[in-house]
Amino acid sequence: MKILIVEDEEELVKSIVSYLKAESYTCDVANNFNTAMEKTESFDYDCILLDISLPDGNGLQVLKELKANNKTDGVIIISARNSINDRVTGLNLGADDYLPKPFHLPELSARIAAVIRRRKFDGHSILTFNEISFDTSAKIITVNGKPVDLTRTEYDLLLYLVTNKNRVVSKNAIAERISGEDAEIFNNFDVIYAHIKNLKKKLAAAGSEDYIKAVYGMGYKFEI
């Protein structure tokens, strides 16, 4: 899952990134309004952590632009401005949640997970597709009830394909999803091919049908 952190407090950003990466999230960072606008226009995120007070603008304007462009990224406002007016304005503009500073990182992670569940999985933490089952809270995948030992990248890749089931996902989109801001290092897609190959091999060994289809010249599709 891919998170954008829009926050200019450097130490707070470091703490959030460190914690969320340990929770298997891919994190991008924008420490000002202009960078936030560039990233939200260029990429899709599962959840955006959005500070209101930015050095060169107001975070609520980022939220307005997201909604004006029909973007579906989840948004949690994180701000020291804890007035009722800020909360109401943010929620009325379409934010999913509001978490005042200071906050505990486990609570932040739980709120992120809740937003993603509501937006991506209709509020459920258990997803089942024929013989494959996902526990998105525990980050475990089973085939016919037996756990499959996947790497973090393989898990993220499979979940990304499943949330876009029956749609072609481009190799560029996969690179961005599994590497975040480092996507430009993919001057070829050998790494993606290797991840797909290993993922398909592990699922087949566990007794799963082959749902991951290559679409020539375009990317991959989880076909079910």
N, C-alpha and C positions, 0 to 999 in steps of 0.2 A: 504494500500500500504506500502511496506517495503523498507526502505532506509538504506544504509550503509554510514556512514560518516567516511572517512579516513582523519584524521586531527590530528595534535599533539598540536595545540594551545588550551589549556584547556578551557579558557574563551569563545573562539569562539565556541567550541563544545557545551558548555552548552547553549549558546544563540541559536544555530541552533536546538539542540534537543528540547529545550523548545518551540520554535516557531513551529517546524514541528509537534510535538505532539499535539499542540493546533489546527493544521490543519488536524488532524486525521491520521497522518502517524505513523507507527511503526519504531523506529530507533534503529539500532545497531551502535556501535562505534569501530573503530580501530585507535589507536593513534601511530602506527608504521607500518613499511613495513611487518614484519613477521606476525603480527596479521591480517593485511589486506589480506595477501595471504591465511591464514588459513580460514578466514571467507568467502572469495570469492570461495574457493574450496569446502566449506562445505554447503553453502547456496546460494539460488538464490534471487536476489534483483530486485525490479522494477527500482530503480535508485541508482547509487553510486556517492557520492560527493567525488572527489579524489584530494587531494593536491599533488603537484609534489615533494616538498621538505619534506622528512620524515627523522627522526633521523637515521634510519638504512637502508635507501635505497631510490630509486627514484620511485615516484608514476607512472611514465610512464611504468615502468616494470610490475606493477600490470595490467595496461591496456593491455600490450603485452600478458601477460599470459591469461587474459580473452579471448582475440581474438584467441589465439593459441588453447584454449580449447573449442572454439565455444560457449562460454557463451553469452547469449542474454541480460544481464543486461544493462540498459541504464547508461551512464557515463557522468557526468559533471565535468570538471576539475575546481577546485577552487584553485587559487594560486596567491601569491604576485609577482611571476615571470611573468611579463606582456610583455615579449618580443614577437615579431612576430614569431620568430623561435619556441618558446614553443607552441604558439597557433597552428601553422602549423603542428608541430610534433604531438601534441596531437590529432588534428582532423584527420590527415593522419593515425594515429594508430587506429582510430575508435571511438574516443570520440564523443558524440552527441552535446556537447556545451562546452564553455570555459567562465568562469566568474572570472575576476580578483578581487583580494582583494584591498581595502575593498569594500563590497557590501551591499546592503540593503536586509534584510531578505524577504520582500514581493517579490522582484524581483527574489530571489533565489527560493522561493516557486512557482512562476509563471513559471520559467524555468523548474523546476522539473515536474510540471503538463504538460507542453508542450512536454517534452521528453516522459513521460508515454503515453500521447495521441498518439504520433506518433508511438511508439513501440507497444503498446497494442491495440489501438483502431483506427488505420489507420488515425490518426489526428482528429478524431471526439470526441466531448465532450458529445454527446447524443447517447446512445446505446439503441436499441430496440430489444427485443426478444418476439415476439407475444404480449401478453398484458402487459409485463413488460418493463418499460423504465427507463434507468439510466441517470441522469445528473451528470457526473463525476466532473464537475466544482463546482456545488452547493452541491454535495454529497447527492442528493435526488433520491429516487426511487418511481416510481408511478406504479400502476396497474390499467389499463383501465382509465388512466388520473388522478387518485386520489392518493395523496401522502400516503405512508406507513410509519408509525412511527417506525423506526428501531434504535436500539442503534448503536454506532460507531462500535462495534465488529460485530454485525449482518450485518451491511452494508459492512464492509471489507470482511467478510466471504462470503457473497453472490457474491460480485464483483469478489473475487478470484475464486469461483466456476465457474462463468460465463466466465471469461477469459480463463478458462480451460475446456470449455463446451465439453461434450461428451467424456471427459477423466476422469479416476478415479484419485482422489486426496487422498493421504494417510492421515490418522489421524495425523501422525507425521508432515507431511507438513503443515496441517492446524494449528497444535499447534505452529509451528515455525512462520507461517504467522501472527497469531493473538497475539503472545506474544513476538516475537523477541528473544532476548538473554535469556529470562526467560522460554524458551520452556522446559527446563529440569524439571521444577516444575510439569509437567504433568506426574506424576507417574501412573495415570490412565486417561482415557479420558472422565470422567463424565462431565467435564466442556464443552467439545466439544459437547457431546450428548445434553446437556441442550441448548446450543446456536443453534444447528441444529433444535431441537424440537421447540424452540420459534420462530425461523425464519420461519419454515414451517407453524406454526400456524398463524402467522401474515399475511403471503402471502395468505394462504387459506381464511382467514377472509376478505381479500381485494378482493377476487374473482379470484385469480391466480390458474392455474393448478399446480399440484404437479410435479415440474421438478427435485427436489432434491432426488436422489435415493441412498439408502445405498447399498454398495457392500460388501457382507459379508466377513469379515476377511481382508478387504483392506482399505476401506474408503468411500468416497462419490463421486457422479457424478451429474453434472447438465446436464440432458439429454433433448435434444431438437432436 
